[in-house]
Amino acid sequence: MIFFIYLQTHSVTATSIVSGIYLVVTASLGIWFGSLVDHNKKKTVMILSGVISLIIYIAGFVMYLSFPAETWKNPTSVTLWIFVLLLLIGVIAGNIRSIAVPTLVTILIPEDDRAKANGLVGTAFGIAFLICSAISGLLVGAGGMYYVLILGIAMMILSVVHMWFLPIPEKEIVHLEHQPKVDLRGTYAVVVAIPGLLALILFSTINNFLGGAFMGLMDAYGLSLVSVEVWGGLFAVISCGFIVGGLVISKYGLGKNPLVAMFAANIIIWIISAVFTIQPSIILLAVGMFIYISVVPFIEAAEQTILQKVVPHERQGRVFGFAHSVEQSASPLTTFLIGPIAETFFIPFMTTGAGVGLIGGWFGTGMDRGIALVFTVTGIIGLILTVIAMNTKYYKMLSDRYMHGESEALPVPELA
């Protein structure tokens, strides 16, 4: 949808707003989604999630056919934003599945093999991302959202049918008396009771705050270098990094301490972020993005593996949802602001401002170099914060809990 919005409106601000809306709603609903996962059969909520997405995609398809093409070219069109919000709801409903999957890993996979299983989960998501990236640019270029929505509807039908016939052994869901369904206070109590866990979530939150710059501007930067068809195909190849990273984890795991793997991965991605747009080269961008995306599964698998061990299973859906909400809460701020900031400061700075004389001789000048400067600055900040975080006492505490402590029973009131 970002491809479609940018190509129709040519507005960086519009694409940032779309990304920001997605992240705001995602952050708001994480704990509620986690409660659904904890209080119901995982298979049931995953099927329900698919059905909701399917219905919304069908409604979006009907809406898309009901209005002329000119409707989608105006970034101030009310109809355009209703269409965007409708499709975003369908996408966000799929987040229930994302929360349910790691809890299923806890149920189905022995503790020693969970890191590798999380790697396979990352590979599965990578394959889906690859397929989406491979054809999204081509489909948008060929027919706007028409073919995209047809494919989305078809895939959701296949997904729901597949889940319906897939056997998943689950124990009976225990509903404790006097227990609120969402239970934010109890979930927070569990998080703070585990040494270093809140610090881990806050670290991921800061990463997402910085990462919001990439979500808001990467497509705009890529499309400034190549056509939408080339960018879509190239991003499909780059997306193979998710599969590569996931397969490496599934083969070798994350080592004895997933925290070490997580920090090493963060150092790599921030170094890459600081240099992969340092010159206006699609080759440099592609290589940097491939390495970046190959390393991301290590960060996600490490956090999941840690939570699966230190958090009691009956609370994992809500803790995963809580972590998802808190971590995603930072990205909307960056994503909403980064487009306007880029257009009002960084782009002018590298087009007609002081940046032309200061670094323009080797960094380059123009709109695309203004966007590139955002990535470089973000990478430097992220690297500094990662080095600081890995030397704090909180991560040593969490590391010790993971290495030497089991998923200890927490006080009954906190699990109520």
N, C-alpha and C positions, 0 to 999 in steps of 0.2 A: 504493500500500500504506500510505503514511503516513496518508492520509485514513481508510482502513479501521481502522487500529490506533487512531487518536485517537477516532474515533466509537464504537468498540466498548469501549475501556478508559477513555476520558476522562483519560488519563495523559500529561502533557507529558514526563515522564521516559521512558516507554515509546517515544514517538516519537523522542526524542533517542537512545535506545539503538539503535533500528533504523537511524537515519541513521549513527550511529557505527560500527556493525558493518559497514555497507556501505563506509564510508570506510577502515576498518582493513584489510579484505580487499583493497580496490582498491589501496591504497598498498603492500600486501605483494606483490602479483602483477604490478605494472607492469613491472618489469625482465624478468621471465620472459615476460610477454606480448610485450614488445618483441623478445626473443630469438626467439620463435616467428615473428614478422613478418620478422625479418632472415634467418632460416635456411630459410624456406619461401616458396612463392609466396603473394603477398598474397591472391589470389583463393581459394586453398585454405584459408588460415587463417580468412578471413571466412566461408566456407561452413561450416567446422567449428564456428566460434563460433555460427552460427545454428542448426545442428543440435543442439548441446548445450543451448542455451536452449530450443529447441522441446521436447526430451525432458523437461527439468525442468519446464516449464510444464504439460505433460500430467500429470506425476506430481503436481504441486501441485494441479491441478484434481481429480484422483481423491481426493487427501487431503482437500480442502475439502468434497467431497460425502460423505465417510465419517464426518464428525463433526457432532454437533448444533450449532446456532447458539450455545448458551451457552458452548461451548468457547472462542470467540474473544473473549469479554467479560472474561475474567480475565487481567490482565497478568502473573500468576505462573504461568499454565498452561504446562506443558512442551510440550504439543501445539501451542499457539500459536507458541511460539518455534521449534520444529522447522519448522513451516510457513513462518515468516518467513525462517529461514535457507535453506530449500530454494529459495524464490523469489528470494532475494538472490543465490544462486549463479547462477541463470539470468540475472539482470540483469547480474551482474559478468562473465559470459562474453561479453557484448556489448561489453565494453571492448576486446577484441582488435580489433574493427572500428574503434573510435575511434583506436587507435594506428596501424592500417594505413592509414587514409584519408590522413593528411598525407604519408606516405611515397609514396603513389600520386600525390599532387599533384606531388611532386618528379620522379617518373618521367615523368608525362604532360604537364606544363605547363612552358613556358619560364620562365626565372627572372623576367623582367620582368612576367609575368602571374600569378605565384603569389599575390600579395596578393589580387588580385581573385578568383582561384580559391578561396582560403581563405574569402573572403567568401561565395561560392556554397555552399561546404561548410557554413558557419554557417547560411545560409538553409535548406539541406536539413534540418539538425538542428532548426532553428527550426520548420519545418513539422511535423516529427514531434512536437516538443514541444507545438506548438499543438493538433494532433489529440488527443494524449494528455490535455492539460489540458482541452480542450473537453468531453470525454466522461467523464473519470475520475470527476469529482464526481457526474455524473448516474448513471453505472453503479454506483458504490459506494452511492449513495443508493437506487437502485432494487433492487439485489440483492446487496449486499456484493461479494465477490470473484468471484462466479459469472460475471457478464457480462464482468468485467475479464479473467479468465483465458481465456474463450472468444475474446475479441478478440485477446489476446496470442498465443494459439496460431495463430489464422488469419493474423495479420500475419507471424509467423515463417515459416509455410509459404510465403507469398507472397515473403518476403525471400529464402529459400533458393533457391526456384525461379528468381527473378529473377537472383540471382548466378550460378547454375549456367549460364545461357545468355548471360551478359554477357561479351563478349570483352575481355580486358585484356592488352595486349602487355607482357610482362615478360621481361627477360633471364634467362638461366640463373643459378640461385643458386650462388654460389661458396662451397664449404665449405673454409676454410683448415685445414691440418693443425695439430694441437696446440692447437686453439682451443676453449675450453670454450663450451658452448651459451649459458650465461647471461652469464659474463664480466663480473661487476660491477666488478672491479678495472680491466680495460681500458676499460670504459665511463666510469668515473670519471676515468681518465687523460685521455680525450678531452675530457671536460667541462672539467677544470681547465686543459687546454692551450690552450683558446680564451679569450682575455682577456675577462673580464666575464661569461662565460656562467654560471658558478656563482652569481655575484651575482644574475643575472636569475632563476635558479631559486629562490634563497633569498627574493628579493622576492615571487615568486608564492606561495611557501610561507607567508610571513607574511600575505599577502592571504587565503589559504585558511584560515589559523588564525582570522582575524577573521571570514571568511565562514561558518565553521562555525556561528556564532550564527544566521545566517539559515536555514540548512538545518534546524537543530534546532527553530526556534521560529516560522518564518513561517506555516506552516499553522495552528498553534495560534492565532496572533494573528489571522489572517484569519477563522478559524472563530469567533472571539470576537465578530466584527462582523456576520457574515452566515451564512446557512445553508450547508450543504455543497454544495447544488445551485448556489446563487448564487456561492459561492466558486470552484467548479469552472469555471462558465461565465465568470466574471470573469477568472480566471487564464488561460483560453484566449485572451481578448481581449488581456490583458497580454502573453501569450507571443508575440503578433504582433511585439513588439519585436525578438525574435531575427531574424525575417524582415526587418524594416525595416533593422536594423543590417547584416545580411549583404548585403542588396541595395545599400545605400549603398557598402559596401566593394567589391562586385563592379563597381560603376559607376565609382567614383572612386579606388579603391585606398586605400592608407594613407599616401600621400605618399612623399617620398624616404627618410625615416628612420622605420621602424616604431616605434622606441623612443619618439620624440616622441609619436606617436599613442597608444601604450600608457600613458604617464604622464598625458597629458591625459584619457584615458578613466578612469583610476584616480581622478584628482582629482574628476571629475564624479560617479562612483558613490559616493564617500565623502561628498561634500556631500549628495547625495540621501539616503544612508543616515542622515545625522544629522538630517534634517528631515522625512522622509516619514511618520514615526509621531509627530510632535511633538504632534498632536492626534488624538483618536479618530474619525477620518473615513475612511470607506471610499473616498471620492473622492480625498482626499490620498494615501492608500495606493496606489490604483490608478494615479494619475498618476505618482507617484514610482517605483513598480515598473516601469511602462512605460518610463520614461526609463532606469532602471537596466538593464533587460534589453536595451534597444536599444543600450546602450554596451558591454555585456559582449562581443559578437562582436569588437569592435575590439581588446580585450585578448588574446583567444584567437588571432585572426588575426595579430596583431603577433608574438606569441611563436612561432607556427608558421612565419611567413615568415622570421624571424631564424634559427631552427634549420635550416630548409630550405636556407639559403644558407651558413651557417658550419660545418655538420656534414657530413662525408663521407657520401654516400648509403648506403654499405654498413653504416654504423653508426647510421643514423637511427632505426631501429625501437627499438634499445636505448636511445638517448639520449632519444627521446620517452617510452619506458617509464620510464627513470630519472627524468626530469623529472616524469612523472605520479606516480610513487611518492613522490618527495620532497615534491612540492607537496601531494599528498593526505595525506601523513603528519601534517600539522598539524591538519587538519580534524577527525579523530576525537577528538582531545583536547578541542577546543572543543565538538564536538557531544555527546560523552558527558557533559561537565561542565555545559554551558549549561542543560540542563533542570533538574537538581538545584539549580544556582546560582540560576536564576530563581525556582524554587519556595521556596528557603530564604532568599534575600536580596532580590532585586529585587521580587518580587511582594509579600511582607510589607512591604517598604520603602514601596511605593506603596499599600498597603491599610490597614495599621494602624500603620506605622512612621513614622519622622521625615520621610520623603518627602512624606507627606500635608500636613504643615505647611510644609515648605520650598518645594516646587514644585507641590503638588497643586492650588492655586488656579487655575493657568493650564495645567498639564500634564495634569491630571485624576488621578483615583484609581481603584484597583481592580486586578484581576488583569491585565486587558489593558494597563493603563498600566505595570505592572511589566515586562511583556514589551517594550513600546514603549521603555522606558528602556534596555533592553539594546541595541536597535538604535541609539539615539541616541549612546550612549557608544561603541559599536563604530565608528560612522561618524567620530566626532571623532578617535579613535585612529588609524584607517586614513588619514585625511587628513594627520595630522602625520607619520606614517611615510613616506607617499608623497613629501611635500615633502623630507624628509631624504634619501631614497634617490635621488631624481633629481639631487641635487647632489653625489653621491659620485663618486670617480674611476673606479670600476668600470664604471659605465654609460657614461661617456665613452670608456673603452677598448673596450667592446663596440660602441658606436656607430661608433667609428673603424674597427673590424674589419669591420663590416657595410658601411660606406660605401666603404671603400678597399681592403679585402682580400677575396679570393675564398675559396672553401671549400678552403683550402690542404691539401695532403697532410700528414698527421700522421706522426710516426715509426712505422715498421713495427711495432715491438713493441707500441705502444699500440693498433694495429688488429688485433692477433693475437687 
